[in-house]
Amino acid sequence: MRIYLDHNATTPLRPEVRDAMLRVLDEIHGNPSSVHAEGAAAHALVEGARDRVAEAIGIRSWGPSERLVFTAGASEANNALLRGGPWARRGARIVATNVEHPSVQAPLEVLAAGGVRVERIGVDAEGMLPEGGLEEVLREPPDLVTLIWGNNETGTLLPLAGIAERIRDAGVWLHVDATQVLGKYPVDLRDVPVDSLSLSAHKLNGPKGVGALYLRDARRVAPWLLGGGQERGLRGGTENVPGIAGFGMACELVQKEGDARVSAYAALRDRLWHGIEARIEGVRRNGPADAVLCNTLNVEFEGVAGEVLLQALDLEGVAVSAGAACHSGKVSASHVLLAMGRSVHEAGSCLRFSVGYGVDATQIDRVLEWLDELVQRARGAVGA
Ligand SMILES: Cc1ncc(COP(=O)(O)O)c(C=O)c1O
């Protein structure tokens, strides 16, 4: 039996989600845009799922220009927002942290090459915004601020409510990448005044290739897929009805299980960290101990190559993720860990463990036993 501790990369499908999707695949074959009964059934399903996703982020009633647009995932949502607003024009100014996900980083690079001024707020050693960092960039209000709420690599959670209020008071559009947050921390847009938000179903036990972009005022963003005018004209193309139904069910489960799920994940994550601390010397946790996603633990194992440890764990049947990736023989360190002040060498000694659905305490204890032995062995190999 494999032990999967890489839930920040993606999560397994919940049986309830699978059932909801199978029902659509077997029974609902209409096109949501068709006017006959088959079309109406598919349309009702998509709109029901939209309500489920909206409820999971605290939306109970819709403003006239407020939209939740289904996308093919959070990468599409981030790209559409960043490249589709008035902030994408030459001479505009965008502010972002230097720990954003590649689906934000890459469009920002394209925008910068096209004459947009892209400014970065550096993070501190725990991945948090430094005191006064926001005030500094808001002194001359930018056109857009884009922030990753919960970091996929370290789990660092920004104190978004206060940040969002300050940005709203400055009259600036705030885009938030909440991909890692939904299902692991309460997301309630009635308390957090963001203007747009990206989500992805496969991070919360839904299907891959489905996500959403929430827009408080859709008039500010240009349509990004032209076609049959679906998604209120913003994203043409026949909707991924089974995927959307699965996303809706995954959000319904988040709503139902909310706090219980968060505490269960946190207990497993803490068991893992306390076990590592107690058994293995020369370890350091990356990111804050409190303001962190309930399921995420990023650890530096001094003197051990993360990739080697990752592969050794994989051979034992444990899936985790490393702080450096090897592409075509070249090792590139995590930009997030480097931004937090780690050296390339330190970033290369880090592993990310992310727990989730299907993980239990027995599995964590088994991982601890292997980890202890594998780290000692790897250190021996380094010293030899
Ligand atoms: C923070 C963050 N943003 C965006 C994405 C992209 O999501 P998707 O795989 O749905 O395109 C991910 C997924 O890795 C993520 O962790």
The ligand as an SDF file (V2000), in Angstrom:
LIG
                    3D

 16 16  0  0  0  0  0  0  0  0999 V2000
   -1.1120   28.0660   -5.4770 C   0  0  0  0  0  0  0  0  0  0  0  0
   -1.4680   27.4350   -6.7810 C   0  0  0  0  0  0  0  0  0  0  0  0
   -1.9550   28.2030   -7.7730 N   0  0  0  0  0  0  0  0  0  0  0  0
   -2.2990   27.6840   -8.9570 C   0  0  0  0  0  0  0  0  0  0  0  0
   -2.1580   26.3360   -9.2260 C   0  0  0  0  0  0  0  0  0  0  0  0
   -2.5430   25.7960  -10.5650 C   0  0  0  0  0  0  0  0  0  0  0  0
   -3.7180   25.0360  -10.4840 O   0  0  0  0  0  0  0  0  0  0  0  0
   -4.1900   24.0990  -11.6810 P   0  0  0  0  0  0  0  0  0  0  0  0
   -3.4230   22.8370  -11.5680 O   0  0  0  0  0  0  0  0  0  0  0  0
   -5.6590   23.9060  -11.4450 O   0  0  0  0  0  0  0  0  0  0  0  0
   -3.9540   24.8260  -12.9520 O   0  0  0  0  0  0  0  0  0  0  0  0
   -1.6550   25.5020   -8.2130 C   0  0  0  0  0  0  0  0  0  0  0  0
   -1.4560   24.0620   -8.4650 C   0  0  0  0  0  0  0  0  0  0  0  0
   -0.3730   23.5330   -8.3460 O   0  0  0  0  0  0  0  0  0  0  0  0
   -1.3010   26.0670   -6.9650 C   0  0  0  0  0  0  0  0  0  0  0  0
   -0.8080   25.3120   -5.9630 O   0  0  0  0  0  0  0  0  0  0  0  0
  1  2  1  0
  2  3  1  0
  2 15  2  0
  3  4  2  0
  4  5  1  0
  5  6  1  0
  5 12  2  0
  6  7  1  0
  7  8  1  0
  8  9  2  0
  8 10  1  0
  8 11  1  0
 12 13  1  0
 12 15  1  0
 13 14  2  0
 15 16  1  0
M  END
$$$$
